[in-house]
Amino acid sequence: MTKLTIVAFDGTRFDLNADDGSTVMENAVRNSVPGVDAECGGACATCHVYVDDDWVEKVGGPEPMEEDMLDFAFDVRPSSRLSCQIKITQALDGLVVHVPERQA
C-alpha cells in the first residue's frame, strides 16, 4: 500500500492507503472525497487536482492529451493534473494533492 493524501478545498485531509496501479481519482471516488466529481470515469476534466509543490517534479507533467483536457478545468495552475492520469506507485508514497474550489 502507498500513502496518499488528498486535501479537500475546505482543508479536510483524507489520508488514504492506495493500491499500486490505481489512480488518484479512483482512490478519491472510493473514499468519497468531496470536489473530485469524476463524472466521466476518466476522460474529462472533472477530476482536476493540484499536485503539492513538494511532489510536482516526482509526479511529472501532463501528456499532451491531458494538457488539452485541462483547458476545460477551472483555475488551472502549473501544478494542475487530472487525477485519473496519476498512477499510484511506490515512488509516489506520501503523495499529497489538493482539490480545487470547483470542477469545470
C-alpha positions, 0 to 999 in steps of 0.5 A: 500500500502507498500513502496518499493524501488528498486535501479537500478545498475546505482543508479536510485531509483524507489520508488514504492507503492506495493500491499500486496501479490505481489512480488518484481519482479512483482512490478519491471516488472510493473514499468519497472525497468531496470536489473530485466529481469524476463524472466521466470515469476518466476522460474529462476534466472533472477530476482536476487536482493540484499536485503539492509543490513538494511532489510536482517534479516526482509526479511529472507533467501532463501528456499532451492529451491531458494538457488539452483536457485541462483547458476545460478545468477551472483555475488551472495552475502549473501544478494542475493534473487530472487525477485519473492520469496519476498512477499510484506507485511506490515512488509516489508514497506520501503523495499529497494533492489538493482539490480545487474550489470547483470542477469545470 
